[in-house]
Amino acid sequence: MKTDPSPDAVGDPPRRARKPAEQRRAEILAAAGPIFAEHGYRATDVQLIADRAGVGKGTVYRFFPTKEALFLATMADLVERLSNEVEARTTGMEDPWEVACLSIRSYFAFFERHPEAVELFVHERAEFRDRCTPVYFAHSESRRQRWVDLHRQLGLTDDTWPTPEQAVDMFGDMMFGTIFVNALAPRRPPLTERAEEMIRLLARMLRRDDAPPA
């Protein structure tokens, strides 16, 4: 006696595996960055992001109720990943000079791999200039003391010029500015070379003789 085949037997498509919420959220953010950078905030349709992430548009809105919330979360995720990467690569290192050198190299390497970051910074400034502080600078301020302490370990004191606080501001501004210059100006050296230039500058300021050769 013949029996009706089960649903599985007739080749029903398998159900999509349910992913943990944090993984799904991370995939949406990873998809959002390049699309926002390419199209701009206003011209980006959330459906484009959903398609790239492989989810429905409704899923995106379950995590991020508005396009603005999604964009700002994308910015926060970008700078958080930058900080986490730099700090992870220097965890456990004791020599402050080695920490400084690797931090600079890691910073520039991150932006070398994520050229869309500059476009995102520009779009944030254009669309959300009424916000008190851009995401990058708000995040940097929360990590500032770590870098002030590092400059103290490198030998700078409140009686030197620059002081540790001034050095953090100066180098932070130069490094961030270099990212923009390299992205917008033609025929600039790769960011890996700019990192070595920044290390040589820091070494000269500290009067060290172990900077990488030019």
Secondary structure as a PSIPRED ss2 file (coil, helix, strand):
# PSIPRED VFORMAT (PSIPRED V4.0)

   1 M C   1.000  0.000  0.000
   2 K C   1.000  0.000  0.000
   3 T C   1.000  0.000  0.000
   4 D C   1.000  0.000  0.000
   5 P C   1.000  0.000  0.000
   6 S C   1.000  0.000  0.000
   7 P C   1.000  0.000  0.000
   8 D C   1.000  0.000  0.000
   9 A C   1.000  0.000  0.000
  10 V C   1.000  0.000  0.000
  11 G C   1.000  0.000  0.000
  12 D C   1.000  0.000  0.000
  13 P C   1.000  0.000  0.000
  14 P C   1.000  0.000  0.000
  15 R C   1.000  0.000  0.000
  16 R C   1.000  0.000  0.000
  17 A C   1.000  0.000  0.000
  18 R C   1.000  0.000  0.000
  19 K C   1.000  0.000  0.000
  20 P C   1.000  0.000  0.000
  21 A H   0.000  1.000  0.000
  22 E H   0.000  1.000  0.000
  23 Q H   0.000  1.000  0.000
  24 R H   0.000  1.000  0.000
  25 R H   0.000  1.000  0.000
  26 A H   0.000  1.000  0.000
  27 E H   0.000  1.000  0.000
  28 I H   0.000  1.000  0.000
  29 L H   0.000  1.000  0.000
  30 A H   0.000  1.000  0.000
  31 A H   0.000  1.000  0.000
  32 A H   0.000  1.000  0.000
  33 G H   0.000  1.000  0.000
  34 P H   0.000  1.000  0.000
  35 I H   0.000  1.000  0.000
  36 F H   0.000  1.000  0.000
  37 A H   0.000  1.000  0.000
  38 E H   0.000  1.000  0.000
  39 H H   0.000  1.000  0.000
  40 G C   1.000  0.000  0.000
  41 Y C   1.000  0.000  0.000
  42 R C   1.000  0.000  0.000
  43 A C   1.000  0.000  0.000
  44 T C   1.000  0.000  0.000
  45 D C   1.000  0.000  0.000
  46 V H   0.000  1.000  0.000
  47 Q H   0.000  1.000  0.000
  48 L H   0.000  1.000  0.000
  49 I H   0.000  1.000  0.000
  50 A H   0.000  1.000  0.000
  51 D H   0.000  1.000  0.000
  52 R H   0.000  1.000  0.000
  53 A H   0.000  1.000  0.000
  54 G C   1.000  0.000  0.000
  55 V C   1.000  0.000  0.000
  56 G C   1.000  0.000  0.000
  57 K H   0.000  1.000  0.000
  58 G H   0.000  1.000  0.000
  59 T H   0.000  1.000  0.000
  60 V H   0.000  1.000  0.000
  61 Y H   0.000  1.000  0.000
  62 R H   0.000  1.000  0.000
  63 F H   0.000  1.000  0.000
  64 F C   1.000  0.000  0.000
  65 P C   1.000  0.000  0.000
  66 T C   1.000  0.000  0.000
  67 K H   0.000  1.000  0.000
  68 E H   0.000  1.000  0.000
  69 A H   0.000  1.000  0.000
  70 L H   0.000  1.000  0.000
  71 F H   0.000  1.000  0.000
  72 L H   0.000  1.000  0.000
  73 A H   0.000  1.000  0.000
  74 T H   0.000  1.000  0.000
  75 M H   0.000  1.000  0.000
  76 A H   0.000  1.000  0.000
  77 D H   0.000  1.000  0.000
  78 L H   0.000  1.000  0.000
  79 V H   0.000  1.000  0.000
  80 E H   0.000  1.000  0.000
  81 R H   0.000  1.000  0.000
  82 L H   0.000  1.000  0.000
  83 S H   0.000  1.000  0.000
  84 N H   0.000  1.000  0.000
  85 E H   0.000  1.000  0.000
  86 V H   0.000  1.000  0.000
  87 E H   0.000  1.000  0.000
  88 A H   0.000  1.000  0.000
  89 R H   0.000  1.000  0.000
  90 T H   0.000  1.000  0.000
  91 T C   1.000  0.000  0.000
  92 G C   1.000  0.000  0.000
  93 M C   1.000  0.000  0.000
  94 E C   1.000  0.000  0.000
  95 D C   1.000  0.000  0.000
  96 P H   0.000  1.000  0.000
  97 W H   0.000  1.000  0.000
  98 E H   0.000  1.000  0.000
  99 V H   0.000  1.000  0.000
 100 A H   0.000  1.000  0.000
 101 C H   0.000  1.000  0.000
 102 L H   0.000  1.000  0.000
 103 S H   0.000  1.000  0.000
 104 I H   0.000  1.000  0.000
 105 R H   0.000  1.000  0.000
 106 S H   0.000  1.000  0.000
 107 Y H   0.000  1.000  0.000
 108 F H   0.000  1.000  0.000
 109 A H   0.000  1.000  0.000
 110 F H   0.000  1.000  0.000
 111 F H   0.000  1.000  0.000
 112 E H   0.000  1.000  0.000
 113 R H   0.000  1.000  0.000
 114 H C   1.000  0.000  0.000
 115 P C   1.000  0.000  0.000
 116 E H   0.000  1.000  0.000
 117 A H   0.000  1.000  0.000
 118 V H   0.000  1.000  0.000
 119 E H   0.000  1.000  0.000
 120 L H   0.000  1.000  0.000
 121 F H   0.000  1.000  0.000
 122 V H   0.000  1.000  0.000
 123 H H   0.000  1.000  0.000
 124 E H   0.000  1.000  0.000
 125 R H   0.000  1.000  0.000
 126 A H   0.000  1.000  0.000
 127 E H   0.000  1.000  0.000
 128 F C   1.000  0.000  0.000
 129 R C   1.000  0.000  0.000
 130 D C   1.000  0.000  0.000
 131 R C   1.000  0.000  0.000
 132 C C   1.000  0.000  0.000
 133 T C   1.000  0.000  0.000
 134 P C   1.000  0.000  0.000
 135 V H   0.000  1.000  0.000
 136 Y H   0.000  1.000  0.000
 137 F H   0.000  1.000  0.000
 138 A H   0.000  1.000  0.000
 139 H H   0.000  1.000  0.000
 140 S H   0.000  1.000  0.000
 141 E H   0.000  1.000  0.000
 142 S H   0.000  1.000  0.000
 143 R C   1.000  0.000  0.000
 144 R H   0.000  1.000  0.000
 145 Q H   0.000  1.000  0.000
 146 R H   0.000  1.000  0.000
 147 W H   0.000  1.000  0.000
 148 V H   0.000  1.000  0.000
 149 D H   0.000  1.000  0.000
 150 L H   0.000  1.000  0.000
 151 H H   0.000  1.000  0.000
 152 R H   0.000  1.000  0.000
 153 Q H   0.000  1.000  0.000
 154 L C   1.000  0.000  0.000
 155 G C   1.000  0.000  0.000
 156 L C   1.000  0.000  0.000
 157 T C   1.000  0.000  0.000
 158 D C   1.000  0.000  0.000
 159 D C   1.000  0.000  0.000
 160 T C   1.000  0.000  0.000
 161 W C   1.000  0.000  0.000
 162 P C   1.000  0.000  0.000
 163 T C   1.000  0.000  0.000
 164 P H   0.000  1.000  0.000
 165 E H   0.000  1.000  0.000
 166 Q H   0.000  1.000  0.000
 167 A H   0.000  1.000  0.000
 168 V H   0.000  1.000  0.000
 169 D H   0.000  1.000  0.000
 170 M H   0.000  1.000  0.000
 171 F H   0.000  1.000  0.000
 172 G H   0.000  1.000  0.000
 173 D H   0.000  1.000  0.000
 174 M H   0.000  1.000  0.000
 175 M H   0.000  1.000  0.000
 176 F H   0.000  1.000  0.000
 177 G H   0.000  1.000  0.000
 178 T H   0.000  1.000  0.000
 179 I H   0.000  1.000  0.000
 180 F H   0.000  1.000  0.000
 181 V H   0.000  1.000  0.000
 182 N H   0.000  1.000  0.000
 183 A H   0.000  1.000  0.000
 184 L H   0.000  1.000  0.000
 185 A C   1.000  0.000  0.000
 186 P C   1.000  0.000  0.000
 187 R C   1.000  0.000  0.000
 188 R C   1.000  0.000  0.000
 189 P C   1.000  0.000  0.000
 190 P C   1.000  0.000  0.000
 191 L H   0.000  1.000  0.000
 192 T H   0.000  1.000  0.000
 193 E H   0.000  1.000  0.000
 194 R H   0.000  1.000  0.000
 195 A H   0.000  1.000  0.000
 196 E H   0.000  1.000  0.000
 197 E H   0.000  1.000  0.000
 198 M H   0.000  1.000  0.000
 199 I H   0.000  1.000  0.000
 200 R H   0.000  1.000  0.000
 201 L H   0.000  1.000  0.000
 202 L H   0.000  1.000  0.000
 203 A H   0.000  1.000  0.000
 204 R H   0.000  1.000  0.000
 205 M H   0.000  1.000  0.000
 206 L H   0.000  1.000  0.000
 207 R C   1.000  0.000  0.000
 208 R C   1.000  0.000  0.000
 209 D C   1.000  0.000  0.000
 210 D C   1.000  0.000  0.000
 211 A C   1.000  0.000  0.000
 212 P C   1.000  0.000  0.000
 213 P C   1.000  0.000  0.000
 214 A C   1.000  0.000  0.000
